[in-house]
Structures are given as structure tokens and as C-alpha cells.
Amino acid sequence: MPGTEQLQSAIGVCESVLVNEDARIPITLLAGFLGSGKTTLLNRVLSERHGESIAVVVNEFGDVGIDGRLVVGVEDDVVELSNGCLCCTVRGDLAETLLRLLERRSRRGLKRAQPFERVLIEASGLASPGPVAQTLEIVPELAATTRLDGTVTLAHAGLIVEQLEQYPEAAEQVGYADRILLNHVDRCSQAELSLAESKLTAINSIAPIERSLRCEVPIGPLLALNSDRPGVWRLAAGAPSAAPSFSAGGAAADSVRAGDLGSHALAPHTSGVSTIALETEASLDIHTLKVWLQFISTQRTHELMRLKGVVRCSGFEKPILVQGVCQFLEIGPAELAMPNRSTLVLIGRDLNVEELRRGWDRCIAATDE
């Protein structure tokens, strides 16, 4: 777990405006429980001409069926494909594998007409995406040259409800997702699909859900999520947190109000992973907000997986964008239209809605003092 100094260094200062341009190599993390269809999606990425040169990092080559006609050459456990992609196996530590791959990219940059532009990492079917996201942040060389562009989580439509009840890993994979691909939909009735989507939304209400059969979806938009960019996640003007612009699956949420403070919290899943959304029409105090976010990110009574928000802060003409994964936070002004309401969404395990509401309330009260 990162210490206080590491956490503080990971929090972007508000005076540093978050910009849209980023020269770092985007990394897409592919997650999903066993049998969800990750291998099928990987084969599509490796075989299709999607217009982007991608380096794919997988656990074992044997799990991915690469057509022999696509293979150009093999070097240092890296298979080069005719469509411009690379397929690399993980040997030992993920950070070392990525650093070797990046070094190879730099070394061959003059020889290759187009070095890879993106990295796709396939996480194990039993792994939480959190440690991978942390690796990209705490290894200085990776943090300087790469960025987590988004997490795509696959879910087996016919099995995900049972998996969420029995395996905490499945819920964590959903909790970290920026996009959810509900796969194998041909094996379920409409009622079963609706139930699966409601369970997924109860854990993660900000990740759009897309139904698929054998992962037959456009590859480009699925990978290029740009979830770390200020313009990607925004709220419709005046929309409550239960609106479609905010909730992927449209599941109902209870509303509790205290003055102008609204809170929408979906009931925790069996695994303890749930979504909590906090709202207010008042301006917030940026300093109180930063201290509180740092506190809840390091608190041991819960596991905070993701948080996203667009908030109004006194003294700032631009809205403040809040983004976080695990214990790493970015806070700063964004080039967005000022929302009518401040909204903060938290996804995690064993979240205490009353305690979080009180902390949010203190951020509002500080503005009025």
C-alpha cells in the first residue's frame, strides 16, 4: 500500500490544469472472471486490422490462438503480427515485462515504420485490476511513459450473477471497470439479462454496459476509452445521479436529502462492493475536499476502488475534476462547462454511506463559514 508521501505526490495540485493532450502511451486493462470471453476478445484484437498498432501483454501464449499466417517474427517472447500488433508474454513481474517491452519499442523505433501506440494488458481471470493500476502509478518509469486509459471488464451473462455472489474477485473486476462487456448473451433470456445488468450496476453505476455475442463489438471504441481525460465523464445539466447519463443500467436508487445535499446509494452486494453517489448544489471548499479525499483514500475500514466527480469549488471559474483508482488521486480544474450540481461517485467495498455523507457535508459547510 502506498505511503502518505506517495499518495500526496499522486494528488494533482489544483493550480495545475488537467489537459487533454498526453504523450504517454495509453494502456487498456482487460479484466473478467474465468469463462467471460477474454481469450475471444484478445484473438479479435490480434487478428483484426483496427487501425492501431497495439502491444498485447498476456499470461500465456498458449491461451491465445494466433493464426500462423499472422506471425511475422519472434524475439524475446514477443510475437510480431502482420497487422502491426505485438503479443508479449508475462514473465515474472508485470512491471519488468512492460519495461522490457517499452525498451524494445525505443530500441526498434528507427526500424519500425510505426511503433506500437497502445498496450493491452490481460489480467488473470482471478485477479483484481487494482494491483495492476497501482503498478502503473508507483513505478516511476511507467508513470512517466504510460497512463491507464481504461479498464474493460467482461462478464458472462449466464454466470455473472452467481459469480458475484460467490467470488469477491468478480465484484472487484466489475468495480474497477470503465466499460463492461456483457458477453454470451445468446444463452440468457431477457429477464436473466436484465437481472445481470442490475447486479452489475449495483456494483458500478458509472461504467456503461454493452451486450455482446462472442465479443462481436467494434474494437477501436472498446479499447480507446480515454477514461482519464477531463471531457469524457460529464453530467447532464441538472441531472440527478440516478439519470441515464450517470447510471449505466438504470437501476433504481433511494434518495436521501439533508438540506440541499442529496445522496444516492445502491444496496451493497453480497461481496460488499457498492456504489455511492453524493451531490450538492452548493460550492465546495477545495482545501477541505482535498484533505477529506486523502483521508478516505487511506482509511482502512473500507476499500475504495474508484472515485470520479465533477464539482463546483469556490474561487474557481472552472469545475474541478476528481478521478481516483485505488489510493491514487488526480484533482484539478478541467475544461468543462460548470455543472449545476457537484457530484462525486465512489465505488468500493464496505463503504459507510453515513460516514461518507458527513465528510461530504463538512466540505460544503466549510464554504459557508
C-alpha positions in Angstrom: 0.0 0.0 0.0 1.4 3.4 -0.9 2.5 5.7 2.0 1.4 9.2 2.7 4.2 10.8 0.7 3.4 8.6 -2.3 -0.3 9.5 -2.0 0.4 13.2 -1.7 2.7 13.1 -4.8 -0.1 11.3 -6.7 -2.7 14.1 -5.9 -2.5 16.7 -8.7 -2.4 20.2 -7.4 -5.4 22.3 -8.3 -3.3 25.0 -9.9 -2.1 22.5 -12.5 -4.8 22.4 -15.1 -5.6 18.9 -16.4 -5.0 19.0 -20.2 -6.4 16.8 -22.9 -3.1 16.1 -24.6 -0.9 13.4 -23.1 2.2 12.0 -24.8 2.3 8.9 -22.6 1.4 5.5 -24.1 -2.2 4.6 -23.2 -2.7 1.2 -21.5 -6.0 -0.6 -21.6 -6.6 -3.2 -18.9 -8.7 -6.2 -19.8 -10.3 -7.9 -16.9 -13.0 -10.5 -16.4 -13.8 -13.7 -14.5 -12.9 -17.2 -15.8 -15.0 -18.0 -18.8 -16.1 -14.5 -19.6 -14.6 -14.4 -23.1 -11.3 -12.6 -22.7 -9.4 -15.0 -25.0 -12.0 -14.5 -27.7 -11.6 -10.7 -27.4 -7.9 -11.0 -27.5 -7.9 -13.1 -30.6 -10.0 -10.4 -32.3 -7.6 -7.7 -31.2 -4.6 -9.6 -32.5 -6.2 -10.6 -35.8 -8.3 -7.6 -36.9 -7.0 -4.5 -38.7 -8.3 -1.9 -36.3 -6.0 0.9 -37.5 -3.9 1.0 -34.3 -0.6 -0.7 -33.5 -1.1 -2.5 -30.2 1.2 -4.4 -27.9 -0.8 -7.1 -26.1 0.5 -8.5 -22.8 -0.9 -11.9 -21.9 -0.2 -14.5 -19.3 0.5 -17.4 -21.7 0.7 -17.6 -25.5 -1.0 -21.0 -25.3 -4.2 -19.3 -24.2 -4.4 -17.2 -27.3 -4.8 -18.8 -30.7 -2.6 -16.8 -33.1 -3.1 -17.8 -36.7 0.3 -18.8 -38.1 -0.2 -16.6 -41.2 -0.3 -13.5 -38.9 3.1 -14.2 -37.3 6.0 -12.1 -38.7 8.7 -12.9 -36.2 9.5 -13.9 -32.6 12.0 -12.1 -30.4 12.4 -12.2 -26.6 9.0 -13.7 -26.1 7.4 -11.1 -28.3 5.4 -12.3 -31.3 5.1 -9.7 -34.1 1.9 -9.8 -36.2 1.3 -8.7 -39.7 -1.4 -6.2 -38.7 1.2 -4.2 -36.7 0.4 -5.7 -33.3 2.8 -7.3 -30.9 1.9 -10.1 -28.4 4.1 -10.4 -25.4 4.0 -13.0 -22.6 4.3 -12.0 -18.9 7.5 -13.5 -17.4 7.5 -12.8 -13.7 6.9 -9.3 -12.6 4.4 -7.2 -14.8 6.5 -4.0 -14.4 9.6 -5.7 -15.7 7.7 -7.1 -18.6 6.3 -3.7 -19.5 9.7 -2.0 -19.1 11.3 -4.6 -21.4 8.5 -4.0 -24.0 9.0 -0.3 -23.8 12.7 -0.6 -24.1 12.2 -2.8 -27.2 9.9 -0.2 -28.7 12.5 2.5 -28.2 15.3 0.3 -29.5 13.4 -0.6 -32.6 11.8 2.8 -33.1 14.0 3.7 -36.1 13.5 0.3 -37.7 9.7 0.0 -37.3 7.6 2.3 -39.6 5.1 2.6 -36.7 6.0 1.6 -33.2 3.1 0.3 -31.1 0.7 3.1 -29.9 -1.1 1.3 -27.2 -0.7 -1.6 -24.7 -3.5 -4.0 -23.8 -2.9 -6.0 -20.6 -5.0 -9.1 -20.0 -5.4 -9.7 -16.2 -5.8 -13.2 -14.9 -9.4 -14.4 -14.5 -9.0 -14.5 -10.7 -7.1 -11.2 -10.4 -8.3 -7.8 -9.2 -7.4 -4.9 -11.6 -6.3 -2.8 -8.6 -2.7 -4.0 -8.2 -2.1 -3.6 -12.0 -3.4 0.0 -11.8 -1.1 0.6 -8.8 1.9 -0.8 -10.6 1.4 1.8 -13.4 1.4 4.6 -10.8 4.2 3.6 -8.3 6.9 2.6 -10.8 8.4 5.9 -11.8 9.5 4.8 -15.3 6.0 3.5 -16.1 4.2 6.5 -14.6 6.3 8.8 -16.8 5.8 6.9 -20.0 2.4 5.3 -19.7 -1.1 6.0 -18.5 -4.1 3.8 -17.7 -6.6 4.7 -20.4 -9.3 2.5 -19.0 -10.4 -0.9 -17.7 -12.7 -3.2 -19.8 -14.3 -5.9 -17.8 -16.0 -8.9 -19.5 -18.9 -10.7 -17.7 -20.5 -14.0 -18.7 -24.2 -13.1 -19.0 -25.3 -16.5 -17.8 -22.9 -16.9 -14.9 -22.1 -13.4 -13.6 -24.9 -13.2 -11.0 -23.7 -16.4 -9.3 -20.1 -15.4 -9.7 -20.7 -12.1 -8.0 -22.3 -13.9 -5.1 -19.5 -16.5 -4.7 -16.3 -14.8 -5.7 -15.1 -11.4 -4.4 -12.7 -11.2 -7.3 -15.6 -10.9 -9.8 -17.1 -8.0 -7.9 -13.7 -6.2 -7.8 -13.3 -6.7 -11.6 -16.7 -5.0 -12.1 -15.9 -2.3 -9.5 -12.8 -1.1 -11.4 -14.4 -1.2 -14.8 -14.8 1.8 -17.1 -16.7 -0.3 -19.6 -18.5 -3.6 -19.0 -19.0 -6.1 -21.8 -21.8 -8.5 -21.0 -20.9 -11.4 -23.2 -22.6 -14.7 -24.1 -26.0 -13.0 -24.3 -27.4 -15.7 -26.5 -27.5 -18.1 -23.6 -29.9 -16.0 -21.5 -33.5 -14.8 -21.5 -34.3 -11.1 -21.4 -35.2 -11.4 -17.7 -31.8 -13.0 -17.0 -30.0 -10.3 -18.9 -31.9 -7.6 -17.0 -31.1 -9.2 -13.7 -27.4 -9.5 -14.7 -27.3 -5.8 -15.7 -29.0 -4.7 -12.4 -26.4 -6.6 -10.4 -23.5 -5.1 -12.4 -25.0 -1.6 -12.0 -25.5 -2.1 -8.2 -21.7 -2.5 -8.0 -20.6 0.0 -10.6 -23.1 2.6 -11.8 -20.8 4.7 -13.9 -19.5 2.0 -16.3 -21.6 1.7 -19.5 -22.8 -1.9 -20.2 -22.7 -3.3 -23.7 -24.2 -6.6 -24.6 -22.3 -8.9 -26.9 -22.2 -12.3 -28.6 -18.7 -13.8 -28.9 -17.3 -10.4 -28.3 -18.5 -9.1 -31.6 -18.2 -5.4 -30.9 -16.1 -2.6 -32.5 -12.6 -3.0 -31.2 -11.5 0.6 -31.6 -14.0 2.3 -29.3 -13.8 -0.5 -26.8 -10.1 0.0 -26.3 -9.8 3.8 -26.7 -11.9 4.7 -23.6 -9.9 7.8 -22.7 -11.3 7.5 -19.2 -8.6 9.7 -17.7 -9.5 12.7 -20.0 -11.5 15.6 -18.5 -14.0 15.7 -21.3 -15.0 12.0 -21.1 -17.0 11.8 -17.9 -19.5 14.6 -17.5 -23.0 15.0 -16.2 -26.1 16.4 -18.0 -27.0 19.8 -16.7 -29.2 19.4 -13.6 -29.4 15.7 -14.0 -29.8 13.7 -10.7 -27.3 10.9 -10.1 -29.9 8.3 -11.0 -30.3 9.7 -14.5 -29.1 7.6 -17.5 -26.2 9.9 -18.0 -24.9 8.8 -14.7 -26.1 5.2 -14.3 -25.3 2.6 -16.8 -28.1 0.2 -16.2 -30.9 2.4 -14.9 -31.2 0.6 -11.6 -33.4 2.3 -9.1 -31.7 4.1 -6.2 -33.0 5.5 -2.9 -32.7 9.3 -2.4 -31.9 10.8 0.9 -31.8 14.5 1.3 -30.4 16.8 4.1 -30.9 20.4 3.1 -29.5 20.7 -0.4 -27.4 17.6 0.0 -28.5 14.6 -2.0 -27.1 11.0 -1.7 -28.0 8.1 -3.8 -26.7 4.7 -2.6 -27.4 1.3 -4.0 -27.6 -1.6 -1.6 -24.3 -3.3 -1.1 -23.8 -6.6 -3.0 -23.0 -9.8 -1.1 -19.3 -9.2 -1.7 -19.6 -5.8 0.0 -18.8 -3.8 -3.2 -21.3 -1.0 -3.9 -21.7 2.5 -5.5 -22.4 5.6 -3.5 -23.1 9.0 -5.2 -23.0 12.3 -3.3 -24.5 15.5 -4.7 -25.0 19.2 -3.7 -25.9 22.4 -5.4 -23.5 24.3 -3.1 -19.9 25.2 -3.9 -17.3 23.2 -2.1 -14.1 24.3 -0.3 -11.2 22.9 -2.3 -8.8 22.5 0.6 -11.3 20.7 2.8 -12.2 18.5 -0.1 -8.6 17.5 -0.8 -8.0 16.7 2.9 -11.1 14.6 3.0 -10.4 12.7 -0.2 -6.9 11.9 1.0 -8.4 10.6 4.3 -11.0 8.3 2.8 -8.4 7.0 0.2 -6.2 5.8 3.0 -8.8 4.7 5.6 -8.5 1.0 6.5 -12.2 0.5 7.4 -13.1 0.2 3.7 -11.5 -0.4 0.3 -12.0 2.5 -2.0 -11.6 1.2 -5.6 -12.7 4.0 -7.8 -13.9 7.6 -7.4 -15.0 10.1 -10.0 -16.5 13.5 -9.7 -17.2 16.9 -11.2 -17.6 19.5 -8.5 -18.1 23.3 -8.1 -15.5 24.9 -5.8 -15.5 28.5 -4.5 -12.8 30.6 -6.1 -12.6 28.6 -9.3 -14.2 29.6 -12.6 -13.8 26.0 -14.0 -15.2 22.9 -12.5 -12.9 20.6 -10.5 -12.4 17.1 -11.9 -11.8 14.4 -9.3 -10.5 11.0 -10.5 -9.0 8.2 -8.5 -8.2 4.5 -8.6 -7.0 2.6 -5.6 -5.2 5.2 -3.5 -4.1 7.5 -6.3 -5.9 10.7 -6.9 -6.0 13.5 -9.5 -7.7 16.7 -8.6 -7.7 19.8 -10.8 -9.6 22.3 -12.9 -11.0 20.9 -16.2 -12.0 22.4 -19.5 -15.7 21.6 -19.0 -18.9 23.5 -18.6 -19.7 24.3 -15.0 -22.3 21.8 -13.7 -25.4 23.0 -11.8 -24.6 20.4 -9.1 -21.5 18.9 -7.7 -21.4 15.1 -7.9 -18.9 12.6 -6.5 -19.2 8.8 -7.1 -17.4 6.3 -5.0 -17.1 2.6 -5.7 -15.6 0.2 -3.1 -16.0 -2.5 -0.5 -17.7 -1.9 2.8 -18.4 1.8 2.2 -20.1 3.5 5.1 -22.7 5.8 3.5 -23.5 7.8 6.6 -19.8 8.5 7.4 -19.1 9.5 3.8 -22.2 11.7 3.8 -20.9 13.5 6.9 -17.5 14.1 5.3 -19.1 15.4 2.2 -21.3 17.7 4.3 -18.2 19.1 6.0 -16.7 20.1 2.6 -19.9 22.0 2.0 -20.1 23.6 5.5 -16.6 25.0 5.2 -17.6 27.1 2.2 -20.4 28.7 4.2 -18.3 29.6 7.3 
